[in-house]
Amino acid sequence: MRKLFGTDGIRGTANSEPITAETALAVAKAAGLEFRRGDRRHLVVIGKDTRLSGYLLESALTAGFVSVGMDVVLLGPLPTPAVAMLTRSLRADLGVVISASHNPYHDNGIKLFGPDGYKLSDAVERAIETRIDDGGNGGLAPPDRLGQAQRLDDALGRYIEFVKNSFPRGLRLDGLKIVVDCANGAAYRVAPMVFYELGAEVVPLAVEPDGFNINKDCGATAPGKLCQAVLDHGADLGIALDGDADRMVLADETGRLVDGDQVLGLVARSWQEAGDLKGGGVVGTLMSNLGLERYIEGLGLEFQRTPVGDRYVVERMREGGYNVGGEQSGHIVLSDYTTTGDGLIAALQVLAVLVRKGGKASRITRVFEPLPQVLRNVPVNNARADGGAALEDERVRQAVTEGERRLGRGGRLLIRKSGTEPVVRVMAEGEDEKAVGEVVEAIARTIAEATR
């Protein structure tokens, strides 16, 4: 079992363990040693989002890598997929993202990418943890072999061109008005520029980060302002990114939300029609709506489910040769272009369909009718922060059994510990919307009682 790493790297409250300068220093030294090969010069790239604590972790990580002889390239605020891309482009040995994604400003995290641009496997993360547990200063470079640190001035421009090149040649966004909510996060500069340079009229939202306002009442996890702005400005589409821009949700011209499941269905059908879909199917997660599964199978394709987390989606895609996968939350992985979720590239694929087919986004993006689905996040107290004890409680087990009975064979029930927040997620779906809501409420109430 991994102790530091969760479903998306290391995450927690800034300046409290494990998100401290001391642990960041130890992680950098251990990761650097794990990826050091021979006597050649080694390179690591480090990007971050806009949290105030990013400066703290950036300095500690840099010191750790330099101390084991690795050169460091600092990218500054840049989306997670940009760091993954630049890790490969610069032929770096390791890529690091300092971000807690959709979490509030007081949290932060450390995500690592290998030289291939993919997130590290569980086995490699365990190896890094083992090195940390061993302690000591073994492997420190002598004075003449210390690494050097420098900033890459054109990182932003490189990523913008990379994203634009994913948009089909010959197409433009001229005549479209797009609201872009950047969550006061890592994409606050690049996202508006991408859509503007492709011809759109851009209405930017949440592009004034101050270190404290990332994801605050904005972005993919709080899309209310996006939906209202689409209506206020008469926009054709709204795009909301999260703090590190590896996921996005949309709002059509009526202000109605379009989640990742609809985007997956849309891209799968579009790529299938163009002969570009690989693997004969699509990869989703346990959270993907049953309506999406039925829609994909209705296209004559296979629908694969993985545990929640885009890293698991990517692993299944690589195993099966799929090039389209993602999560309901808006992590969309299009492996013809990226090694991780990329909110901008996913949005451009949707816009490509809008441009080709014409018509309103409300018609284009509603590709299937979702089954009633309810999700509740139940906070757990500090003593049982992982929620594990609650899921083993006999009262919770009984509530789950009763919920499964009520939903019947046509429904689904999923209860899991979050890998990024101190909550237990309770999700149910089925044909009967009232029963779904009542099942979720009963289980959530029982979990809350069990964790008091």
N, C-alpha and C positions, 0 to 999 in steps of 0.2 A: 504494500500500500504506500502511496505517496503521502507525505505529510505536509509539504509546502505547496505543491502544485495541485490545482483543482482542475475543473473542466476547461478553463481558459487562462492558464498560467497561474501566477501567484497573485492573490488579491486580498485586500483588507483595508483597514483604516490607516490613513497616512500618519507616519511617525509613531505608530504602534506596531508591535510585532504581528505579522512578519514584514510589514512595509516600513522598515527602518533603514537608515543609512548602513548600519552594521550588517543587516541581512543582505541588503543589496550588494554590498562589497563582497560578502561571502559567496553569493550566487554568481557574481561576475568572475571571481577567481576560479570557482569550481567549474563553471561553464566554459571558461577560457581554457582550462586544462583539459577538459573533456574533448574539446574540438581542436586542440593543438596537435599538429601533425608534423614531425620533423623539425628541422632548424630554420626553415624559411620564415619570412615575415608573414604574420597572420593579421587578418582584418575583421573587425566587427563594426556594424552600422547600428546607430541608436537613434530612434525617433520617439516622439512623445505627443501627447495631446496638450491641452491648455491648462491643466490643473496647476495650482501654485506649487504643490508638492513635487511636481515634475523636476524642478530645479534640484531639489534635494537628492532624488534618486538618480538623476542623470549624472551628477557629480560623483556619487558613490560608485555607480556602475563603471563610469569611466576610470576611476582610480583602480578598481579591481581588475579590469581588463589590462590596463597599462602595466600593472604590477606583475602580470604573468607574461608580459612580452607581446601583447596584442595591440596593434594600431587601432585607433578608434576614429570613425567618421560620424560626426554629429549632424543630424538632419534637421533638428528643431521640430516644431509642431507640424506633423504630417500624418495622414491616415495610415492605419495599420496595413492595408494592402499595398500602400506605397513603399513601406519599409520592406515588406516581403519581396516586392518587385526589385527594389534597389539592392537587396541582399544578393540576388542572382545577377543583376546587371553589373554590379561592381566586383563580382566574383569574391564576395566576402565569405568568411568561414562561419559567420553567425550574424543573425539580425535580432535586435531587441526593440520591443515597443513598450514604452512606459505609459500605461493607460488602464483605467478601470472601466472602459467601454461605456455602458449605459448608466453606471452607478453615479451618485452625486459627487460633488467636488471633494468631499472629505475622504473619499476612498481613492486608492490608486492600486496599480498592479504592474507586474512585469511579465511580458510574453516573449518567448524565444522562438526564433525560426532557424532552421538548419541552412546549410549552404544552397540547398535546392529550393529555398523559399517556402518550405512547408513547416508547419508547427511541429515541434518535437514529439516523438512517440512517448508513451508512458514509460517504456524501458529506459530511454535516454534521460527522461526527467528523474527517474529513480536513481540512475547512475550519478547525476549531478547532486541529488540529495545525499547520496552515500559519501561523496567527496566532502560535502559540507559537514556531515556528521563526523567524519574523520578528523576535522579541525586541523590546526597547525598551519605552517607557512610553506609546506613542501611545494616545490614547483615555481617559487618566486624567481623572477628573472634577475640576473646580475645587472649592475648599473649600466653597462654598455649595451644591454639587450632589452631595456625597458621600451614599452610601446610609446607611440606618439598620438596625440589627439588633434584633430582639425575639423573645421566645419565645411560641409558641401554646399556651396552657395547656390547652385542651380538645381537642387533636389526638387523644388516645387515645379519648375519648368519641365524637368524630365518626366515627372509623374503626369502632369497635364497632357503632354504629348502622348504618353502611353495610353491614357484613358481615351483620348480623342481617336486614337488609331483603332480602338475596338468598335467604333461606330461604322456601320457599313459605308463603303466608298460610294460617292455619288449622292448620298442623302445629306440633307441639311435640316436644321430646326427653324428656318426662317418662317415667320408668321405665327409661331407658338409663343405664348406667354406662360412662363413657368415660375412658380414660387419655390424657392429652395431654402429650407430650414436646416442650418448647419449646426444646430445644438450648441452654439458657442464652443465648438470643439475643434478637432484636428483639421477638419476640412473647411474652416471658415474662409480661407483664402482661395483654395483650389476649386471648390465646387462651383461657386458662381462663375468663375472664369471659364471652366470647361463648357458649360451650357451657353454662355455668352459667345465664346469663340466659335461655337458650332451654329450660331445664328439666332438663338432664342432671345426673346425679351425676358430678362431675369428680374424677379422681385426677391431680393435676399432677406432672410430672416435669421436672427440669432447669429450675427457675425461680428459681435463685439465682446470677445472673451475678456474676462478680468481676473481669471484664476479661480473664481468662486462660482461662476454662473453656468458652467458646463452642464448640460442636460436639465437645467432648472426651468421647469414649465415650458420646455421646448424640445425639439428633436423627435426622434422616432418613438420614444417612450411617453411623450406628452404631446401628441399631434393636434391638440385642439386648436392652437393658434394657426397652425398650417391650414387646417380645414377652413377656418374663418377667413384667413387671408386669401385663399383661392376664391372664395365667394366675393370678398370685398374688392378684389382686383380683377374679377372676371377672367381668371386664369384658365388655361386649358388643362393644367396638371399641377399638382403640388408634390414635392419630394422632401421627405424628412429623413435626415441621417442621424445616427447616434454619435456619441462623443468621439469615437475613433473611426467613424465612417466605414465600418466594415458591414453595416447593415442599413436598410432603409425601408420605409413604408411610403405609400403613395396616397394622394387624395385626388379623386376625379373632379371634373368641373362642377359637380353638384356638392362638393365638400365631403363626399362619402369616402371612408378609408378603404384602401386596397392593401391587403396584407401579403406576406411572403408566399403563402399558399397560392393565391391568385397569380402572383408573378411567376411562380414555378410552372403552373399550368399554362400560362400564356407563352412563356419562352419555350417550353417543351413542344407545344403545338406548332409554334412558328419554326423552330429548328427542325422539327420532323418534316414539315411541309417543304422546307428548303433542302432536305437531305443532309442536314448538319448534325443531327442528334446521334450520339454514339452510345453504345452499350445496350440499346434496345429498351431503355427505360430511364427512370428518374429516381434520385435518392432524396428521401425526406427523413423525418424523425418521428419518434413516438408521439410528438405533439401535433403532427400534421393532421389536418382535418380529414375525416373519413370521406368527405365529399371530393377532396382532391384525389385520394386513392382511387375512388370509383371513376373519376373523370380520366385519369391517366390510363387506367385499365381499359376504359371505353375507347381510347385511341389505339388500342392494340399494343400498349406498352406495359412494361413491368414497373411496379412501384415498390421500392426498397425502403424499409424503415431502419433507422439506427437510434442509439441512445441520443439524448439531447446534447447538443454541442456541435458547432460547425466542424471541429477537428474530426469528429467521428463520421460526419457526412463525407468529408474529404477522404478519409481512410477507405470507406466503402466505395467511393467513386474510383479511387485508384485501383482497388482490388478488382472491380468489375468492368473497368474501362468506360465508365459513364462520364459525360461532360456537363451534365446539368444536375444540380442538387442544391438543397438549402433547407431553411427552417421557416416556420410560420412567422417568427419574429422579424424576418427580413434579411437574415444572412443568406445571400444567394451566391453560390459558388459556380462559376462558369469556367471550367478548367481549360478551355481553349485559350483563355486570356490570363487567368489568375490561379494562384495556389491557395487562396483563402477567400472569404467573403469580401465583396467590393460593392459598396452601395452605389457608387457612381456608374460603374460598368453595368450593373444590373438595371439601373434606371435608364441608361442609354439603350439597352436592348428592348425595353418596353416602348421607349420613344420611337425606336426604329419601326416597330409594328404600327404605331399610331401614324407615322408619316407615310408608310406604304399603303395602309388600308384607308386612311382618312377617317372622318367621323369623330364622334365624341369619345373621350376616355371612358366614360361611364358604360359605353357599349363594348368597347374593346377589352377593357380590363376585367370585366365580370365574366369569367370563362366557365365557372361552375357555381352551383348553389350550395353553399356550405351547410352541413348539418349543424343544428344548434350545439354550441360548445361553450362551456363556462370554465373559466380559470380563476382560482383564488390563490393568492400568496398569503400564507399564514405565518406571521412572525413567530420565532421561537426565542426563548430567553437565553441569556448568556451561558447559563449552566448547561444548556443542551443546545448549543449554537448550531450543531450540525443536524438537528432534528431527528437523529437516528433513534434515540430512545422513544420518541413519540410514535414512530412507525412500528415499534415493537410492542406498544401498549395494547393490552387485550381489548380495551374499549375501542381503540382505533381499528383494530383488526375486525371487530364485530361490525363497526360502522361501514367498513369497506365491503365486507361480505354482503351486508344488506343493500348497499349501493349497487353492487354488481347484479344482485337479484332484481332490483327495480329497473335497471337499464336493459336487462335481457341481452339476447344474442345480437341485437341490432345496435348496441351501444358500446362505448369504451370508457374505462376508468383508469386514470394514471395518477399516482401519488408518488412524489419523489422529492428528495432533498435538493435544494439549489446548490450548484457548485460555485456560485459567485456571490450569493447573499445569504444572510441568516434567516432563511424562510423555507417552509415546506410548500411546494406547489401542488395544488389539487385541481385536476382537470377531468371533466366528464363531457361526453357528447353522446347524442342519440337522437332518435326521431321525435321524442316527446320533450319539448323545450321546458315545460314546467317540471317534469321529473328530473331532468338534468340539473336544473337550478337547485331543486330541493336536495338532491343527492350531494352536490358540492357543498351546500350550506351545512348539511348534517355532519359531513366528514370534517370540514374546516372547524366547526364548533367543537367537535370531539378532540381534534388535535390541539386546539387552543387550551382546552381543559386539561389535557394530558401533559402540557408543558408548563403549567402554572407552578 
